[in-house]
Amino acid sequence: MDTTKIDPKLLNSPLFQELMAEGLAMQDRFAAEPVYAKTGKGYLKSAGVEELKKIKDSTQQKAK
C-alpha cells in the first residue's frame, strides 16, 4: 500500500509544477548504479551537446 500523498495545495503551485516537469524531463538520464564503489549514490548521465545548447538558450530567453 502506498502511503505517500502529495498535499493538494502543492499540486496547484506553479513552482511545484515547474520542478516536477524538470524532474520528469531528466529522469531518463539518472543512473541509480554507483560509479566507483557501493556508495548507494547514483549519478546523472551527461546530456548531449544539442540538449545543453537548448537549455542555455532557454535560460537566456527567460533572463530577457
HUTAJO-V951101 format. One record per run of one state. SS is the DSSP state (H for helix, E for strand, - for the rest). FROM is the first residue (numbers start at 1). TO is the last residue. If there is no record, write none. Layout:
# HUTAJO-V951101
{{SS:FROM:TO} {SS:FROM:TO}}
This chain:
# HUTAJO-V951101
{{-:1:7} {H:8:11} {-:12:13} {H:14:29} {E:30:31} {-:32:42} {E:43:44} {-:45:48} {H:49:63} {-:64:64}}
